[in-house]
Amino acid sequence: MPEGDITLQRILSILFFCILGSTAHAVPLLCNGQTPFWSLTLDENAQTADLDWIGEIDIKADIALTALALGDAEIKAHSLTQLSQGFTAIALVAPQNCSLKDQTEGTHRIELLTQSGNEAVLLTGCCSEFPQ
């Protein structure tokens, strides 16, 4: 098989995998963290995210893109946007038992990269699944 055909085959395989992964039914996640206190609801099915970062942000954003980690499709990166308010964030979510200092526990670990003014901010926390 010519090299170009192999490359095209790989690209089509990746696209198929991404489309398959993005259309699968996902249970919404309720995430929170402390220092500072914040909460985030991620609903992949509705493609929405609600972020409440006390004293900074209270925003409903769109999940513009979800990417699966190569080699581990359970690890996801969600690109969150609310363009009219100039908000963007990236949420990295991985299935992992998680607990916070206040004894909050979860089934997923989250790192949320966003901004406060001109400063980049990394918020960390735990998420739990909640059925609708």
Summary of the structure (lengths in Angstrom):
residues: 132
radius of gyration: 16.6
end to end distance: 48.2
largest distance: 58.9
contacts: 363
relative contact order: 0.19
helix: 18%
strand: 58%
